[in-house]
């Protein structure tokens, strides 16, 4: 029996949903289902009571869950200890990434990885999605972190087929409006309703900028962009002062900002329709063996995404 099945059991127990658990574990739903059935067969009883919409722990599953959590934690600890023992000389990990790591808690994951593996030097090159992909394909890095969307058509299928993509976190496009804007009181806003507005967008020549242009044009208008910047706080400040509206992503607003807004609600975030979904991926070259440090980093991210590592006070061996 694969000891990793215990980790999958823990995540499924938490999510109570095969789709959500599979997404967090970077596996297919069918594989997850097979693994859970194999674990149940090995242990001798069902771990879950299955319904059409969700799964719930059985009485046996509730008994087994603390042991599975310990097994998953033990696996992470011994793999980390083995890696550190075998890599007592400096190792280098080259990562190319879009410049919004903090907004997706990737910075925190990198810091935890570095703390757990002090002999690893992590070098990060920042750039837009297309640049990150090119660096991956040209072997300037081993791991890439970039955003993509079904609404963004500039991805090149001939290049994409050379890459493995692990969906790390998803979000969606939102309209950020001044509090007194007429549309700010609605639960969502059609993009076409923003046709007469001035816009602040993420800096031009980036995937988010081009995505916003495309979806606005598909809604029947070309946005009047009066400000674009890599600095999110500058964009939000433009909205706060009532000069324009912004098109950003949900995670942009989840990250704490440092503008003094004087205690007043500075802006209102409203989902746009049609829904524009984007995903931030961990990616690496398909069919090529990763270095031991890159492979261990990918596994660390899987553990972090599963919620099985990440305690800020935790100091792995």
PyMOL commands that set and color helices and strands:
alter all, ss='L'
color gray80, all
select helices_A, chain A and resi 4-15+18-25+29-43+59-86+102-104+106-116+129-137+157-160+182-185+191-194+207-218+232-240+250-254+292-306
alter helices_A, ss='H'
color red, helices_A
select strands_A, chain A and resi 48-50+55-57+91-97+120-126+143-148+163-177+188-190+198-202+224-229+245-249+268-273+277-285
alter strands_A, ss='S'
color yellow, strands_A
deselect
rebuild
show_as cartoon
